[in-house]
């Protein structure tokens, strides 16, 4: 319960910072909207990697967001520096995620390493914006346990999530198998035609 309470306070604090950033005269509304989403998705990718790795609703939101923003023209339009290296790594991370059906263990490890590199690049990008625009988008990392390897934490989170969703995946596969198995009645009907 204490963890939930702390999370609620953290969320409120983050919302307060985003509201403050949106009121900052040094950035436009378009910049504020983009940076808010970037900060939100960075947090999700870092703290809840399963929500992207296992094709949830958030996976599609993130993919759509980065597809929209993955062009120099977009960044010229909102007048922010184009983070090409970050987008290149995001594409690698997506590719590792998509390999999970063929080599789960290897894809998790590669995804975790790339995810940490993406997190670092996004934080650097946000810190640069904060320094230039007097905003507060970059996380301070005060609650992170420096003694824990972030790559290993991501691997553990993904393995735990896999254990939780495996029974549901099996049940869905069984239902799909039932739907794809021709019934005896259908087979006899097809023969009558």
MDAnalysis code that builds the backbone (N, CA, C; Angstrom):
import MDAnalysis as mda
import numpy as np

u = mda.Universe.empty(579, n_residues=193, atom_resindex=np.repeat(np.arange(193), 3), trajectory=True)
u.add_TopologyAttr("name", ["N", "CA", "C"] * 193)
u.add_TopologyAttr("resid", np.arange(1, 194))
u.add_TopologyAttr("resname", ["UNK", "UNK", "UNK", "UNK", "UNK", "UNK", "UNK", "UNK", "UNK", "UNK", "UNK", "UNK", "UNK", "UNK", "UNK", "UNK", "UNK", "UNK", "UNK", "UNK", "UNK", "UNK", "UNK", "UNK", "UNK", "UNK", "UNK", "UNK", "UNK", "UNK", "UNK", "UNK", "UNK", "UNK", "UNK", "UNK", "UNK", "UNK", "UNK", "UNK", "UNK", "UNK", "UNK", "UNK", "UNK", "UNK", "UNK", "UNK", "UNK", "UNK", "UNK", "UNK", "UNK", "UNK", "UNK", "UNK", "UNK", "UNK", "UNK", "UNK", "UNK", "UNK", "UNK", "UNK", "UNK", "UNK", "UNK", "UNK", "UNK", "UNK", "UNK", "UNK", "UNK", "UNK", "UNK", "UNK", "UNK", "UNK", "UNK", "UNK", "UNK", "UNK", "UNK", "UNK", "UNK", "UNK", "UNK", "UNK", "UNK", "UNK", "UNK", "UNK", "UNK", "UNK", "UNK", "UNK", "UNK", "UNK", "UNK", "UNK", "UNK", "UNK", "UNK", "UNK", "UNK", "UNK", "UNK", "UNK", "UNK", "UNK", "UNK", "UNK", "UNK", "UNK", "UNK", "UNK", "UNK", "UNK", "UNK", "UNK", "UNK", "UNK", "UNK", "UNK", "UNK", "UNK", "UNK", "UNK", "UNK", "UNK", "UNK", "UNK", "UNK", "UNK", "UNK", "UNK", "UNK", "UNK", "UNK", "UNK", "UNK", "UNK", "UNK", "UNK", "UNK", "UNK", "UNK", "UNK", "UNK", "UNK", "UNK", "UNK", "UNK", "UNK", "UNK", "UNK", "UNK", "UNK", "UNK", "UNK", "UNK", "UNK", "UNK", "UNK", "UNK", "UNK", "UNK", "UNK", "UNK", "UNK", "UNK", "UNK", "UNK", "UNK", "UNK", "UNK", "UNK", "UNK", "UNK", "UNK", "UNK", "UNK", "UNK", "UNK", "UNK", "UNK", "UNK", "UNK", "UNK", "UNK", "UNK", "UNK", "UNK"])
u.atoms.positions = np.array([
    [0.815, -1.188, 0.000],
    [0.000, 0.000, 0.000],
    [0.867, 1.265, 0.000],
    [1.958, 1.243, 0.775],
    [2.849, 2.397, 0.812],
    [3.441, 2.664, -0.564],
    [3.740, 1.587, -1.298],
    [4.294, 1.742, -2.643],
    [3.281, 2.435, -3.551],
    [1.997, 2.026, -3.471],
    [0.950, 2.655, -4.273],
    [0.797, 4.129, -3.917],
    [0.892, 4.443, -2.624],
    [0.772, 5.819, -2.163],
    [1.919, 6.663, -2.713],
    [3.137, 6.112, -2.652],
    [4.296, 6.821, -3.195],
    [4.169, 7.016, -4.695],
    [3.656, 5.996, -5.390],
    [3.490, 6.110, -6.833],
    [2.495, 7.217, -7.150],
    [1.415, 7.286, -6.372],
    [0.419, 8.339, -6.577],
    [1.021, 9.718, -6.392],
    [1.865, 9.866, -5.395],
    [2.532, 11.153, -5.154],
    [3.500, 11.473, -6.287],
    [4.223, 10.471, -6.743],
    [5.162, 10.678, -7.861],
    [4.410, 11.119, -9.109],
    [3.280, 10.474, -9.344],
    [2.473, 10.806, -10.522],
    [1.948, 12.242, -10.428],
    [1.473, 12.612, -9.250],
    [0.989, 13.978, -9.051],
    [2.115, 14.988, -9.267],
    [3.288, 14.672, -8.747],
    [4.433, 15.549, -8.906],
    [4.803, 15.689, -10.382],
    [4.808, 14.560, -11.099],
    [5.129, 14.595, -12.535],
    [4.098, 15.436, -13.291],
    [2.819, 15.292, -12.947],
    [1.770, 16.083, -13.599],
    [1.955, 17.572, -13.310],
    [2.345, 17.893, -12.083],
    [2.587, 19.280, -11.714],
    [3.753, 19.855, -12.544],
    [4.826, 19.054, -12.690],
    [5.966, 19.502, -13.491],
    [5.564, 19.716, -14.946],
    [4.752, 18.809, -15.494],
    [4.336, 18.940, -16.893],
    [3.471, 20.186, -17.081],
    [2.631, 20.480, -16.104],
    [1.806, 21.695, -16.169],
    [2.692, 22.938, -16.114],
    [3.682, 22.892, -15.237],
    [4.632, 24.013, -15.139],
    [5.387, 24.179, -16.456],
    [5.832, 23.070, -17.028],
    [6.543, 23.133, -18.304],
    [5.667, 23.729, -19.401],
    [4.394, 23.339, -19.415],
    [3.475, 23.827, -20.447],
    [3.267, 25.336, -20.349],
    [3.427, 25.890, -19.149],
    [3.267, 27.331, -18.946],
    [4.567, 28.106, -19.179],
    [5.653, 27.399, -19.437],
    [6.960, 28.024, -19.607],
    [6.964, 28.843, -20.904],
    [7.300, 30.130, -20.824],
    [7.282, 30.967, -22.034],
    [8.420, 30.644, -23.013],
    [9.372, 29.809, -22.589],
    [10.505, 29.468, -23.458],
    [10.199, 28.363, -24.455],
    [9.037, 27.727, -24.315],
    [8.672, 26.650, -25.249],
    [7.260, 26.872, -25.773],
    [7.044, 26.382, -26.973],
    [5.717, 26.495, -27.596],
    [4.810, 25.373, -27.098],
    [3.543, 25.482, -27.406],
    [2.593, 24.426, -27.038],
    [2.938, 23.117, -27.731],
    [3.372, 23.191, -28.976],
    [3.741, 21.990, -29.728],
    [4.958, 21.314, -29.104],
    [5.947, 22.128, -28.718],
    [7.125, 21.586, -28.056],
    [6.740, 20.942, -26.727],
    [5.898, 21.629, -25.961],
    [5.471, 21.104, -24.658],
    [4.733, 19.778, -24.820],
    [3.867, 19.695, -25.827],
    [3.111, 18.454, -26.048],
    [4.050, 17.308, -26.425],
    [4.993, 17.578, -27.338],
    [5.943, 16.539, -27.739],
    [6.806, 16.100, -26.555],
    [7.372, 17.042, -25.832],
    [8.272, 16.722, -24.724],
    [7.551, 15.994, -23.593],
    [6.314, 16.347, -23.361],
    [5.521, 15.649, -22.335],
    [5.346, 14.186, -22.723],
    [4.977, 13.938, -23.978],
    [4.803, 12.550, -24.442],
    [6.132, 11.801, -24.418],
    [7.202, 12.452, -24.832],
    [8.513, 11.812, -24.825],
    [8.894, 11.415, -23.398],
    [8.671, 12.308, -22.447],
    [8.984, 12.014, -21.047],
    [8.109, 10.871, -20.523],
    [6.827, 10.892, -20.883],
    [5.894, 9.842, -20.441],
    [6.298, 8.484, -21.003],
    [6.600, 8.414, -22.302],
    [6.954, 7.144, -22.911],
    [8.338, 6.672, -22.477],
    [9.240, 7.607, -22.196],
    [10.541, 7.215, -21.649],
    [10.344, 6.514, -20.311],
    [9.488, 7.073, -19.487],
    [9.224, 6.466, -18.177],
    [8.608, 5.075, -18.343],
    [7.645, 4.960, -19.231],
    [6.999, 3.668, -19.441],
    [7.994, 2.636, -19.956],
    [8.802, 3.006, -20.939],
    [9.783, 2.064, -21.496],
    [10.794, 1.635, -20.447],
    [11.140, 2.544, -19.545],
    [12.154, 2.265, -18.537],
    [11.583, 1.512, -17.333],
    [10.423, 1.940, -16.857],
    [9.872, 1.379, -15.622],
    [8.925, 0.209, -15.841],
    [8.250, 0.182, -16.961],
    [7.274, -0.878, -17.263],
    [7.511, -1.429, -18.668],
    [8.686, -2.016, -18.906],
    [9.040, -2.414, -20.276],
    [8.080, -3.434, -20.884],
    [7.395, -4.199, -20.047],
    [6.464, -5.210, -20.568],
    [5.315, -4.566, -21.337],
    [4.957, -3.321, -21.001],
    [3.842, -2.673, -21.695],
    [4.184, -2.343, -23.146],
    [5.452, -2.325, -23.463],
    [5.846, -2.156, -24.865],
    [6.245, -3.488, -25.481],
    [6.991, -4.268, -24.746],
    [7.554, -5.515, -25.280],
    [6.480, -6.529, -25.662],
    [5.391, -6.616, -24.884],
    [4.381, -7.648, -25.109],
    [3.161, -7.169, -25.890],
    [3.308, -6.160, -26.717],
    [2.238, -5.711, -27.612],
    [0.923, -5.414, -26.893],
    [0.982, -4.419, -26.047],
    [-0.216, -3.939, -25.371],
    [-0.725, -2.702, -26.111],
    [-1.770, -2.107, -25.581],
    [-2.295, -0.871, -26.153],
    [-1.194, 0.193, -26.176],
    [-0.377, 0.239, -25.142],
    [0.707, 1.221, -25.067],
    [1.735, 1.005, -26.185],
    [1.944, -0.240, -26.588],
    [2.889, -0.525, -27.676],
    [2.494, 0.256, -28.916],
    [1.219, 0.206, -29.245],
    [0.740, 0.855, -30.452],
    [0.773, 2.376, -30.315],
    [0.471, 2.882, -29.117],
    [0.566, 4.329, -28.876],
    [2.003, 4.806, -29.078],
    [2.945, 4.077, -28.493],
    [4.356, 4.462, -28.592],
    [4.838, 4.375, -30.037],
    [4.515, 3.289, -30.716],
    [4.931, 3.143, -32.118],
    [4.357, 4.270, -32.978],
    [3.094, 4.609, -32.732],
    [2.453, 5.673, -33.502],
    [3.125, 7.019, -33.221],
    [3.413, 7.285, -31.962],
    [4.065, 8.534, -31.565],
    [5.436, 8.668, -32.214],
    [6.256, 7.612, -32.128],
    [7.598, 7.690, -32.685],
    [7.589, 7.674, -34.216],
    [6.591, 7.051, -34.821],
    [6.488, 7.094, -36.289],
    [6.184, 8.515, -36.747],
    [5.312, 9.203, -36.025],
    [4.977, 10.588, -36.342],
    [6.203, 11.483, -36.189],
    [6.927, 11.280, -35.103],
    [8.045, 12.166, -34.775],
    [9.352, 11.807, -35.468],
    [9.392, 10.667, -36.165],
    [10.647, 10.200, -36.743],
    [10.948, 10.861, -38.085],
    [11.015, 12.187, -38.079],
    [11.413, 12.892, -39.292],
    [11.990, 14.246, -38.925],
    [12.990, 14.643, -39.670],
    [13.592, 15.953, -39.435],
    [12.580, 17.062, -39.681],
    [11.680, 16.854, -40.621],
    [10.668, 17.852, -40.936],
    [9.803, 18.142, -39.718],
    [9.408, 17.085, -39.009],
    [8.594, 17.265, -37.806],
    [9.344, 18.116, -36.787],
    [10.615, 17.818, -36.573],
    [11.395, 18.566, -35.589],
    [11.652, 19.998, -36.047],
    [11.792, 20.211, -37.343],
    [11.910, 21.576, -37.842],
    [10.615, 22.335, -37.588],
    [9.495, 21.654, -37.795],
    [8.192, 22.276, -37.600],
    [7.987, 22.706, -36.144],
    [8.418, 21.861, -35.177],
    [8.229, 22.229, -33.769],
    [9.465, 22.920, -33.191],
    [10.475, 23.118, -34.020],
    [11.684, 23.857, -33.653],
    [12.421, 23.236, -32.458],
    [12.714, 21.950, -32.593],
    [13.546, 21.228, -31.623],
    [14.615, 20.459, -32.375],
    [15.741, 20.177, -31.740],
    [16.785, 19.393, -32.418],
    [16.306, 17.966, -32.697],
    [16.680, 17.463, -33.864],
    [16.292, 16.114, -34.283],
    [17.244, 15.086, -33.665],
    [16.737, 14.185, -32.813],
    [17.595, 13.181, -32.161],
    [17.712, 11.894, -32.978],
    [18.421, 11.942, -34.103],
    [18.521, 10.801, -35.021],
    [19.004, 9.534, -34.328],
    [20.048, 9.644, -33.508],
    [20.601, 8.461, -32.836],
    [19.547, 7.789, -31.941],
    [18.736, 8.592, -31.280],
    [17.684, 8.053, -30.431],
    [16.683, 7.251, -31.269],
    [16.289, 7.794, -32.409],
    [15.326, 7.094, -33.251],
    [15.922, 5.827, -33.863],
    [17.200, 5.867, -34.204],
    [17.856, 4.665, -34.712],
    [17.822, 3.549, -33.665],
    [18.094, 3.907, -32.411],
    [18.043, 2.904, -31.336],
    [16.615, 2.430, -31.056],
    [15.647, 3.323, -31.169],
    [14.249, 2.915, -30.985],
    [13.847, 1.882, -32.031],
    [14.319, 2.056, -33.249],
    [14.028, 1.064, -34.298],
    [14.680, -0.274, -33.979],
    [15.900, -0.253, -33.435],
    [16.562, -1.490, -33.020],
    [15.785, -2.159, -31.892],
    [15.339, -1.356, -30.932],
    [14.588, -1.901, -29.805],
    [13.301, -2.576, -30.303],
    [12.626, -1.933, -31.236],
    [11.408, -2.508, -31.811],
    [11.721, -3.824, -32.523],
    [12.829, -3.878, -33.234],
    [13.223, -5.106, -33.937],
    [13.499, -6.228, -32.948],
    [14.151, -5.925, -31.836],
    [14.409, -6.949, -30.808],
    [13.091, -7.451, -30.226],
    [12.160, -6.543, -30.010],
    [10.843, -6.914, -29.477],
    [10.130, -7.868, -30.436],
    [10.235, -7.592, -31.712],
    [9.532, -8.394, -32.708],
    [10.137, -9.780, -32.905],
    [11.366, -10.007, -32.410],
    [12.012, -11.317, -32.516],
    [11.616, -12.262, -31.383],
    [10.785, -11.794, -30.456],
    [10.498, -12.595, -29.272],
    [9.855, -13.944, -29.583],
    [9.115, -14.042, -30.674],
    [8.447, -15.314, -30.967],
    [9.424, -16.371, -31.476],
    [10.572, -15.956, -31.995],
    [11.535, -16.927, -32.512],
    [12.680, -17.221, -31.550],
    [13.055, -16.249, -30.726],
    [14.167, -16.442, -29.787],
    [13.940, -15.537, -28.580],
    [13.055, -15.982, -27.703],
    [12.598, -15.147, -26.594],
    [13.741, -14.676, -25.703],
    [14.571, -15.594, -25.219],
    [15.637, -15.224, -24.280],
    [16.620, -14.231, -24.890],
    [17.031, -14.474, -26.104],
    [17.973, -13.577, -26.768],
    [17.327, -12.224, -27.063],
    [16.069, -12.233, -27.479],
    [15.407, -10.965, -27.790],
    [15.224, -10.122, -26.531],
    [14.943, -10.773, -25.391],
    [14.815, -10.022, -24.131],
    [16.140, -9.359, -23.777],
    [17.221, -10.097, -23.876],
    [18.524, -9.545, -23.508],
    [18.901, -8.375, -24.427],
    [18.745, -8.571, -25.730],
    [19.065, -7.497, -26.672],
    [18.158, -6.293, -26.464],
    [16.882, -6.573, -26.241],
    [15.918, -5.499, -25.979],
    [16.326, -4.713, -24.732],
    [16.710, -5.408, -23.668],
    [17.070, -4.748, -22.410],
    [18.271, -3.831, -22.585],
    [19.294, -4.298, -23.292],
    [20.472, -3.457, -23.534],
    [20.114, -2.233, -24.377],
    [19.348, -2.455, -25.432],
    [18.963, -1.347, -26.302],
    [18.036, -0.386, -25.578],
    [17.129, -0.940, -24.779],
    [16.206, -0.111, -24.005],
    [16.955, 0.817, -23.053],
    [17.978, 0.307, -22.405],
    [18.762, 1.150, -21.494],
    [19.505, 2.237, -22.271],
    [20.010, 1.907, -23.448],
    [20.678, 2.914, -24.280],
    [19.683, 3.981, -24.730],
    [18.469, 3.555, -25.098],
    [17.417, 4.503, -25.490],
    [17.081, 5.410, -24.306],
    [16.917, 4.819, -23.136],
    [16.606, 5.603, -21.942],
    [17.673, 6.671, -21.694],
    [18.931, 6.272, -21.799],
    [20.035, 7.209, -21.585],
    [19.997, 8.348, -22.600],
    [19.770, 8.006, -23.879],
    [19.722, 9.046, -24.914],
    [18.539, 9.993, -24.719],
    [17.375, 9.444, -24.361],
    [16.212, 10.306, -24.130],
    [16.473, 11.221, -22.935],
    [17.050, 10.674, -21.870],
    [17.348, 11.513, -20.711],
    [18.332, 12.627, -21.081],
    [19.357, 12.315, -21.857],
    [20.316, 13.350, -22.285],
    [19.620, 14.420, -23.127],
    [18.746, 13.959, -24.021],
    [18.001, 14.893, -24.871],
    [17.139, 15.811, -24.012],
    [16.399, 15.218, -23.077],
    [15.539, 16.016, -22.202],
    [16.363, 16.953, -21.324],
    [17.524, 16.497, -20.857],
    [18.373, 17.351, -20.031],
    [18.876, 18.552, -20.828],
    [19.211, 18.309, -22.093],
    [19.672, 19.411, -22.953],
    [18.555, 20.439, -23.127],
    [17.335, 19.963, -23.348],
    [16.185, 20.865, -23.479],
    [15.989, 21.625, -22.169],
    [16.050, 20.905, -21.043],
    [15.892, 21.558, -19.734],
    [16.917, 22.664, -19.543],
    [18.158, 22.377, -19.894],
    [19.226, 23.362, -19.731],
    [19.001, 24.598, -20.610],
    [18.533, 24.367, -21.833],
    [18.345, 25.470, -22.773],
    [17.060, 26.256, -22.528],
    [16.005, 25.558, -22.117],
    [14.681, 26.184, -22.053],
    [14.168, 26.417, -20.625],
    [14.959, 26.053, -19.627],
    [14.564, 26.202, -18.229],
    [13.273, 25.418, -17.938],
    [13.255, 24.162, -18.398],
    [12.122, 23.270, -18.163],
    [12.563, 22.149, -17.224],
    [11.628, 21.260, -16.902],
    [11.922, 20.124, -16.015],
    [11.332, 18.840, -16.595],
    [11.827, 18.422, -17.750],
    [11.366, 17.180, -18.372],
    [12.225, 15.979, -17.994],
    [13.505, 16.183, -17.806],
    [14.410, 15.071, -17.524],
    [14.211, 14.577, -16.099],
    [14.071, 13.261, -15.920],
    [13.921, 12.742, -14.557],
    [15.220, 12.935, -13.771],
    [15.085, 13.082, -12.499],
    [16.258, 13.305, -11.649],
    [16.880, 11.995, -11.185],
    [16.132, 10.890, -11.264],
    [16.673, 9.579, -10.905],
    [16.909, 9.395, -9.422],
    [16.260, 10.207, -8.605],
    [16.482, 10.147, -7.159],
    [16.015, 8.832, -6.534],
    [15.023, 8.203, -7.127],
    [14.478, 6.976, -6.545],
    [15.131, 5.716, -7.095],
    [16.049, 5.863, -8.016],
    [16.704, 4.689, -8.606],
    [17.742, 4.125, -7.646],
    [17.795, 2.831, -7.604],
    [18.792, 2.144, -6.791],
    [20.039, 1.958, -7.653],
    [21.065, 2.738, -7.350],
    [22.291, 2.718, -8.155],
    [23.042, 1.392, -8.070],
    [22.712, 0.580, -7.069],
    [23.416, -0.699, -6.922],
    [22.862, -1.771, -7.863],
    [21.723, -1.497, -8.494],
    [21.100, -2.487, -9.381],
    [21.376, -2.142, -10.835],
    [21.732, -3.156, -11.597],
    [21.994, -3.006, -13.026],
    [20.654, -2.802, -13.748],
    [20.464, -1.669, -14.429],
    [19.183, -1.410, -15.089],
    [18.850, -2.417, -16.195],
    [19.866, -2.942, -16.864],
    [19.623, -3.956, -17.898],
    [19.076, -5.225, -17.254],
    [19.690, -5.658, -16.151],
    [19.228, -6.855, -15.457],
    [17.825, -6.653, -14.897],
    [17.532, -5.455, -14.402],
    [16.177, -5.156, -13.905],
    [15.146, -5.287, -15.025],
    [15.486, -4.792, -16.199],
    [14.567, -4.901, -17.340],
    [14.342, -6.366, -17.710],
    [15.404, -7.148, -17.732],
    [15.277, -8.579, -18.039],
    [14.376, -9.255, -17.006],
    [14.587, -8.957, -15.735],
    [13.761, -9.550, -14.673],
    [12.298, -9.137, -14.817],
    [12.049, -7.869, -15.117],
    [10.669, -7.396, -15.290],
    [9.987, -8.109, -16.456],
    [10.708, -8.273, -17.554],
    [10.119, -8.935, -18.721],
    [9.877, -10.418, -18.461],
    [10.797, -11.085, -17.781],
    [10.591, -12.498, -17.446],
    [9.406, -12.671, -16.504],
    [9.273, -11.787, -15.520],
    [8.144, -11.853, -14.589],
    [6.833, -11.634, -15.335],
    [6.814, -10.648, -16.221],
    [5.606, -10.386, -17.004],
    [5.268, -11.575, -17.890],
    [6.280, -12.211, -18.480],
    [6.063, -13.381, -19.329],
    [5.413, -14.500, -18.528],
    [5.871, -14.711, -17.303],
    [5.286, -15.753, -16.447],
    [3.816, -15.452, -16.147],
    [3.495, -14.171, -15.964],
    [2.111, -13.784, -15.664],
    [1.200, -13.949, -16.868],
    [1.705, -13.657, -18.065],
    [0.816, -13.690, -19.227],
    [0.794, -15.034, -19.946],
    [1.752, -15.911, -19.652],
    [1.830, -17.196, -20.344],
    [0.529, -18.001, -20.273],
    [-0.113, -18.133, -19.105],
    [-1.371, -18.886, -19.073],
    [-2.445, -18.280, -19.990],
    [-2.500, -16.960, -20.081],
    [-3.484, -16.309, -20.943],
    [-3.158, -16.542, -22.411],
    [-1.869, -16.513, -22.757],
    [-1.473, -16.787, -24.133],
    [-1.855, -18.208, -24.531],
    [-1.641, -19.154, -23.609],
    [-2.005, -20.554, -23.902],
    [-3.507, -20.698, -24.117],
    [-4.282, -20.044, -23.265],
    [-5.741, -20.131, -23.373],
    [-6.214, -19.533, -24.708],
    [-5.651, -18.407, -25.080],
    [-6.008, -17.777, -26.360],
    [-5.635, -18.696, -27.517],
    [-4.443, -19.304, -27.445],
    [-4.018, -20.213, -28.504],
    [-4.945, -21.417, -28.596],
    [-5.396, -21.957, -27.462],
    [-6.326, -23.084, -27.468],
    [-7.641, -22.685, -28.137],
    [-8.128, -21.504, -27.840],
    [-9.373, -21.031, -28.450],
    [-9.200, -20.835, -29.960],
    [-8.053, -20.308, -30.358],
    [-7.786, -20.152, -31.787],
    [-7.698, -21.511, -32.479],
    [-7.051, -22.467, -31.815],
    [-6.955, -23.819, -32.380],
    [-8.338, -24.434, -32.561],
    [-9.220, -24.216, -31.593],
    [-10.588, -24.734, -31.698],
    [-11.307, -24.116, -32.900],
    [-11.123, -22.820, -33.063],
    [-11.781, -22.134, -34.184],
    [-11.249, -22.605, -35.532],
    [-9.993, -22.976, -35.567],
    [-9.368, -23.391, -36.824],
    [-9.505, -24.880, -37.109],
    [-10.013, -25.637, -36.163],
    [-10.203, -27.065, -36.365],
    [-11.582, -27.282, -36.985],
    [-11.632, -27.930, -38.146],
    [-12.946, -28.150, -38.772],
    [-13.775, -29.137, -37.939],
    [-15.009, -28.795, -37.760],
    [-15.881, -29.693, -36.993],
    [-16.397, -30.795, -37.915],
    [-16.886, -31.896, -37.320],
    [-17.405, -33.030, -38.102],
    [-18.632, -32.613, -38.896],
    [-19.475, -31.769, -38.290],
    [-20.697, -31.343, -38.970],
    [-20.360, -30.503, -40.200],
    [-19.392, -29.631, -40.080],
    [-19.004, -28.796, -41.206],
    [-18.403, -29.659, -42.314],
    [-17.596, -30.622, -41.932],
    [-16.969, -31.493, -42.928],
    [-18.029, -32.263, -43.702],
    [-19.055, -32.803, -43.013],
    [-20.095, -33.563, -43.720],
    [-20.925, -32.635, -44.591],
    [-21.135, -31.407, -44.148],
    [-21.876, -30.427, -44.939],
    [-21.090, -30.100, -46.217],
    [-19.783, -29.910, -46.080],
    [-18.956, -29.605, -47.250],
    [-18.977, -30.736, -48.256],
    [-19.038, -31.976, -47.776],
    [-19.058, -33.121, -48.690],
    [-20.378, -33.217, -49.438],
    [-21.482, -32.771, -48.802],
    [-22.788, -32.811, -49.454],
    [-22.863, -31.825, -50.623],
    [-22.025, -30.787, -50.567],
    [-22.072, -29.791, -51.642],
    [-21.398, -30.349, -52.828],
])
